[in-house]
Every structure is written in structure tokens, then in C-alpha cells.
Amino acid sequence: MTSLRTLGTSDLEVFPLCLGGNVFGWTADEETSFAVLDAYAAAGGNFLDTADSYTAWIEGNKGGESETIIGKWVKARGNRDSVVIATKVSQHPDYPGLSAANIKAAADASLRRLDTDHIDLYYTHFDQLDVPVEEIIGALDELVKAGKVRHIAASNISPERLRASLDFSDREGLARYVALQPHYNLVSRDTYEGPLQELAAKEGLSAVPYFSLAAGFLTGKYRPGTTVDSARAGRAQQYADSERGRKVLQVLDEIAATHDAPLATVALAWLAAQPTITAPIASARTTDQLPALLGVADLKLSEQELTTLTEASA
């Protein structure tokens, strides 16, 4: 049985792989999504990531489709108390931004779609610089006090705004961010490594990175000169055509062969071993894609292997 990890300074205990819900209602229909969720839960997984805006980018969708599918699955399985549900605010077409009024209205809409009375982890999806951190934290704190949200977190935030938010929470005794969701993986290290990661470490925040597999590139199926039929192929192919991407793939191939493990497992294991990382986020369109992701719970890379990957991706 894989041991769970504590998320930051919270009382949330989470599986070391967070299952991304961005594909639910997009490249995975409801039936397939249920199958993926069942398989993840059967393996001990308990940490689900979604957002109120998933999947508003699909023609005919309004946003919230992913939350609705997760809500239906939890209701059907009767397992609300054994899953940690994380969702986000600021990007839903009907609830844009981080004004206090919008945060509260969006949270209520998410609760309805998730068919639950509380959100375990509520992220600000993209920071909104023209809204004072005092207004954002104040609104989030009200949700916590009302019992609608257990813990709060931030995604896509600068070190300066994070510092100001934490300082305000401490000064006023209000709810405090316990986690961050940065864009971070073997071929995209610049946005998180440095001041943001250092601040997270100093303040006891957990990082739950998104794009952990670089839009699928780190699974190894995107190679220079190959064509892959996927909704995310454009982004992944950019990495495949770069020198950094080719170097990383070469080292991943070698280490994966040593461990007889999929490339995705090795890439996630590197990420999971980095300071402050509690659980990388990865999504699966089908149950067949899940084992390579779940493998991160058991694969421990040597110091030499971690160093070789870090150097290849520099």
C-alpha cells in the first residue's frame, strides 16, 4: 500500500500522484472518465484535480463539465470522505476573475456541480494583479469559515504576490495558502525553480505541479520527425524539436531501460524527487495510460540518475 503524503501544513493526506481532471468531458467521455477514476481509486489514489473552467474550450461546452463528471462519480461510488477534491476559480466564462463577490459565487457553482458541501482544496487559478491580495484572501477565508472550503491554494502566482498573500494571512489570522500549483516538469523548469520554490520551501507549502509530462512529450511518444494524433500534439511537438527535448529523451530512454519502466514514470519520479513537490498532476484519457502514471508511487531514482536528468534538462 502506497503511503499518503501530507499536503503542506494542512491535514490533507494525498496519494503521490494527483489525477488531472482536464480530460474529463473533453478527450474522455463520462463512461471513460468513470473507468479511469475507478482504476485510480483501486490503486489507492485519492487526489483529484479539476477547475471550474474545464472544459469550456470545447465547442458546445460551458465550463464545469469536469466537475460535473467528478461529482457524479463520487455520488455513484459513495466515496466522498475518501477523496480529496481540488478545484479552481478565475477562468470560468460566467465567473471570471478574483473579485470577492466572484470567488464566492464561483465556489457555490462548483459545489453544485461537484454535488458536495465542501471543496477540500480551492485554488486561485490565475492571479489577477489588479485585485488586492487582501480582497482575495478575505473572500477565501470567508469560504473556509463557512465550511465550504477546507484549505486554500494558489496556481500561477508570482513570488511577490505569494509573499504578500502569506504576510496578510499571518497578520490578520486568516486562512493561509497551503499549496501551489506551478507549471513545472523536466523541460519547463524556469517558472518554478528559484524564488517561488524557495519561498514555498521556507513557508512549508506543498507544490502540486501541472503539465508534469509536458503535454505528453515526456511519455516518449513524441519524437523528432514523428506525427501523433492528439489534441495536445502541437505543444508536445515543440519540445520534441528542441535540443533540450532531445537530450532529455535520450537520458529518459536510458534510465527507463535500466528500471524496465515507462518513460512517463521516470519523468514523474524525477519531478516527485524535487524539493517541495508532494504530488505531480497527470491525466489519463484511458485506463491503459494509468499504470505509467501510478508507477511514480513506487519508483525511486538514484541520486546519480536524478543528477543526470537534471543536467540533461538544464
C-alpha positions, 0 to 999 in steps of 0.5 A: 500500500502506497503511503499518503503524503501530507499536503503542506501544513494542512491535514490533507493526506494525498496519494503521490500522484494527483489525477488531472481532471482536464480530460474529463468531458473533453478527450474522455467521455463520462463512461471513460472518465468513470473507468479511469477514476475507478482504476485510480481509486483501486490503486489507492489514489485519492487526489483529484484535480479539476477547475471550474473552467474545464472544459469550456474550450470545447465547442458546445461546452460551458465550463464545469463539465469536469466537475460535473463528471467528478461529482457524479462519480463520487455520488455513484461510488459513495466515496466522498470522505475518501477523496480529496477534491481540488478545484479552481476559480478565475477562468470560468466564462460566467465567473471570471476573475478574483473579485470577492463577490466572484470567488464566492459565487464561483465556489457555490457553482462548483459545489453544485456541480461537484454535488458536495458541501465542501471543496477540500482544496480551492485554488486561485487559478490565475492571479489577477494583479489588479485585485488586492491580495487582501480582497482575495484572501478575505473572500477565501477565508470567508469560504473556509469559515463557512465550511465550504472550503477546507484549505486554500491554494494558489496556481500561477502566482508570482513570488511577490504576490505569494509573499504578500498573500502569506504576510496578510494571512499571518497578520490578520489570522486568516486562512493561509495558502497551503499549496501551489500549483506551478507549471513545472516538469523536466523541460519547463523548469524556469517558472518554478525553480528559484524564488517561488520554490524557495519561498514555498520551501521556507513557508512549508507549502506543498507544490502540486505541479501541472503539465508534469509530462509536458503535454505528453512529450515526456511519455516518449511518444513524441519524437523528432520527425514523428506525427501523433494524433492528439489534441495536445500534439502541437505543444508536445511537438515543440519540445520534441524539436528542441535540443533540450527535448532531445537530450532529455529523451535520450537520458529518459530512454536510458534510465527507463531501460535500466528500471524496465519502466515507462518513460512517463514514470521516470519523468514523474519520479524525477519531478516527485524527487524535487524539493517541495513537490508532494504530488505531480498532476497527470491525466489519463484519457484511458485506463491503459495510460494509468499504470505509467502514471501510478508507477511514480508511487513506487519508483525511486531514482538514484541520486546519480540518475536524478543528477543526470536528468537534471543536467540533461534538462538544464 
